[in-house]
Amino acid sequence: MKKILLTGGTGLVGSRLIESADYEFYILTRSDKEDSRNVRYINWTNDDYLSSIPEVDLIINLAGASLSKRWTQAHKEAIVDSRVESTKKLGAIIERQQKKPFLISASAVGYYPPAKHLTYTEAHYFEAFDFLSKTVHLWEQAAAQLDVPTAYCRFGVIFSNQGGALPLMVKPYQLYLGGNIGDGQQVYSWIHIDDLIRALLFIYDQQLTGVYNCTAPQPATQEEVGKAIAEVLHKPHLIPVPETMLKTLLGEQAVMVTEGQRVLPDKLTAAGFRFNYPTIKEAITNLYG
């Protein structure tokens, strides 16, 4: 049985991966947890944690402080440091491995500049231009220093009914308060969580290295997402939320809902990956239908 080492393994993506894949998992945590059938937890704050890590086939690096918590200066530093430092810490683990494992390092489509009328693929390169893009650059640079075969997976907005952004989007509609945010034309590059898990395992199985956009092939505007939620839940899409209100309430963090970018998974589809949920309607129906 393949052995996978996970950082951030107790989060939304890691938990779903463990549920979905028949592998042996070793999860690095910051607290002691009880092992289960195919999962062993390793507290990497212990001095001797390295001795508990066996030879592994794959490392999936998902660790990072939540983007959902308010972006105070202290939390912005935690967002960056948690991603960069946890990635750097993998170096000591890799050095002890007799055979170099394959590395999947999470990243984000925040790498690409917000735009309503442009389309980005993995072929586009940009310098850091804001907080999120700087975070992505530092995160990917840290992974590049590890000297193992690596896939840099830039996640879109992950759609799950168990957490993340989608339940927050759905809640206003459940209260009959759903509608456009601003003009509703900001583009969300999203992915159904099960397609994301399948994509990560596909990348490993095919040993695909380099940058991969993990997004559905059909991005959607906020208005399109909202109308799909309204249709599936049989609720109205009527009440707009002014962009200025969100900026006042959320500050810099408002960019996560008021801005977006159209990002396509060109390299994934070219490699032969097929999405089970390519459209927003199919994803919302599966999760909330």
Secondary structure, DSSP 4 states (H G I P E B T S, - for coil): --EEEEESTTSHHHHHHHHH--SEEEEEESS-----SSEEEEETTSTTGGGG----SEEEE-----SSS---HHHHHHHHHHHHHHHHHHHHHHHT-SSPPEEEEEEEGGGSPP-SS-EE-TT------SHHHHHHHHHHHHHHTT-S-EEEEEE-EEE-SSSSHHHHHHHHHHTT----BTTS--EE-EEEHHHHHHHHHHHHHHT--EEEEES-SS-EEHHHHHHHHHHHHT------B-HHHHHHHHGGGGHHHH---EE--HHHHHTT---S--SHHHHHHHHH-
